[in-house]
Amino acid sequence: MKRSIILGFGLAGIVGLASVVSPSPTLAEEGKQVSVNLPIKRITREMENRVTNMIEGILEGNLDYVKQEAGALPELGKKILDNFFPRGQWFMQEEVLKPEETKKRRAVFTDYVNKMDVQVKEIQKAADSKDEGATLRAVTDLIQKTCLECHKLYLK
């Protein structure tokens, strides 16, 4: 009995993992289907966790940890960029398969990723100074100048 329960949970986990990893068809304009693999939710949750970890690190006085967590953000931003714009297409809302809109949005999002790089350097610089207040201000700037601006634009 115990063995079948464990096996059942194991199979359920494998099936769940397969559905997360495999691309799912998405309806595009004019009824065409495009196969899309967007792990965006997983990546954004990881970014959210890193930001939360930075704040906790500041509160605990562990600024080396803050630097470490901040250092992971630019790579995650680049992963989002690569997943939002695979094969030069944009997989959101009505702009799907419109090359001119895709090019514009990619440029805007690339700008946010570049801003994130700059803000992360500021966080790391503040953390190196061992000034918790300056580090907190740098994290707040990151949230305001990249996260919130991008979310206002794309998560209407």
Secondary structure, 3 states (H helix, E strand, C coil): CHHHHHHHHHHHHHHHHHHHHCCEEEECHHHCEEEECCCHHHHHHHHHHHHHHHHHHHHHCCHHHHHHHHHHHHHHHHHHHHHHCHHHCCCCHHHCCCHHHHHHHHHHHHHHHHHHHHHHHHHHHHHHCCCHHHHHHHHHHHHHHHHHHHHHHHCC
